[in-house]
């Protein structure tokens, strides 16, 4: 069976369900807020509640792998089920793993998340380019072969990121600008056909002014995952000012802003719908 490229599937999901990504971040404090234990049982209850409530409604669910990994193999088993159940319900799953390595090791990460035969196969995965953009080639090639996507860290919302991302190369361009330019190249074939590319960037919604973009061009013909909405201080109204002409390709990511409304499923649905409507209003 031929799978449509991730970019095309993402565009269709955003058009149908609204342009929103909800993170699944079962950290200890949030489990406690839900009245759950910081253990595998609490992890499973939390995750299942979020997936059951939202997988049939939002465009993208983004499990943060670290919060499952900390429970070892039993936590990974919960993650595997969450990925399968979310995809079965129609949500695209973006695995937030931020993997980055070289050669065969990068290839193994790609096999874990981008090989359809893997129990952790996801529609897309986040990766880090700071061993050189070329080190990502195994993941980029695996994604292209399986119809999946890759989101590359470019201009992140954490203040520490600037020391690397704003650094200037010998040719006068910033590291972030180079990463974004490389992604635009990866998306060229799909862009030539008028389609959204499958290779995206992570660009914080908290960037604010153009100076915060380190001279980077955000129009990469692919999706822009925008963390920072909610707990980190950004709002949907900030998106046009940060992303400009690329705002239609933005996938705002919110976690606590929705998850804090649990464990009541109806409240989770209402919070996600409200946020998606706010984003749609500024992106159109």
CORRAUR-V380330 format. One record per backbone hydrogen bond with DSSP energy under -0.5 kcal/mol. NH is the residue of the N-H (numbers start at 1). CO is the residue of the C=O. If there is no record, write none. Layout:
nh & co
NH & CO
NH & CO
This chain:
nh & co
6 & 148
9 & 5
10 & 6
11 & 7
12 & 8
13 & 9
14 & 10
15 & 11
16 & 12
17 & 13
18 & 14
20 & 18
21 & 252
22 & 60
23 & 21
23 & 254
24 & 62
25 & 23
26 & 24
27 & 25
30 & 27
31 & 27
32 & 28
33 & 29
34 & 30
35 & 32
36 & 31
39 & 37
43 & 39
44 & 40
45 & 41
46 & 42
47 & 43
48 & 44
49 & 45
50 & 46
51 & 47
52 & 48
53 & 49
54 & 50
55 & 51
57 & 54
58 & 54
59 & 20
60 & 20
61 & 92
62 & 22
63 & 61
64 & 24
65 & 63
65 & 96
67 & 64
68 & 64
68 & 65
69 & 65
70 & 66
71 & 68
72 & 69
74 & 71
75 & 71
76 & 72
77 & 73
78 & 74
79 & 75
80 & 76
81 & 77
82 & 78
83 & 79
84 & 80
85 & 81
86 & 82
87 & 83
88 & 84
89 & 85
90 & 87
91 & 86
92 & 59
94 & 61
94 & 92
95 & 93
95 & 124
96 & 63
96 & 94
97 & 95
99 & 126
105 & 102
106 & 102
107 & 103
108 & 104
109 & 105
110 & 106
111 & 107
112 & 108
113 & 109
114 & 110
115 & 111
116 & 114
118 & 115
121 & 118
122 & 113
123 & 93
124 & 93
125 & 149
126 & 95
127 & 151
128 & 99
132 & 129
135 & 132
136 & 133
137 & 134
139 & 136
140 & 136
141 & 137
142 & 138
143 & 139
144 & 140
145 & 141
146 & 142
147 & 143
148 & 143
149 & 123
150 & 198
151 & 125
152 & 150
152 & 200
153 & 127
154 & 202
155 & 202
161 & 158
162 & 159
163 & 160
164 & 161
165 & 161
166 & 162
167 & 164
169 & 173
172 & 169
175 & 167
176 & 165
178 & 174
179 & 175
180 & 176
181 & 177
182 & 178
183 & 179
184 & 180
185 & 181
186 & 182
187 & 183
188 & 185
191 & 187
192 & 188
193 & 189
193 & 190
194 & 191
195 & 190
197 & 221
200 & 150
200 & 198
201 & 223
202 & 152
203 & 201
203 & 225
204 & 155
205 & 227
207 & 204
209 & 207
212 & 209
213 & 210
214 & 211
215 & 210
216 & 213
218 & 216
220 & 218
223 & 197
224 & 249
225 & 201
225 & 223
226 & 224
226 & 251
227 & 225
229 & 253
230 & 234
231 & 229
233 & 230
234 & 228
238 & 235
239 & 236
242 & 238
243 & 239
244 & 240
246 & 243
247 & 244
249 & 246
250 & 247
251 & 224
252 & 19
252 & 250
253 & 226
254 & 21
254 & 252
258 & 255
259 & 255
260 & 256
261 & 258
262 & 259
264 & 261
268 & 264
269 & 265
270 & 266
271 & 267
272 & 268
273 & 269
274 & 270
275 & 271
276 & 272
277 & 273
278 & 274
279 & 275
280 & 276
281 & 277
282 & 278
282 & 279
283 & 279
284 & 280
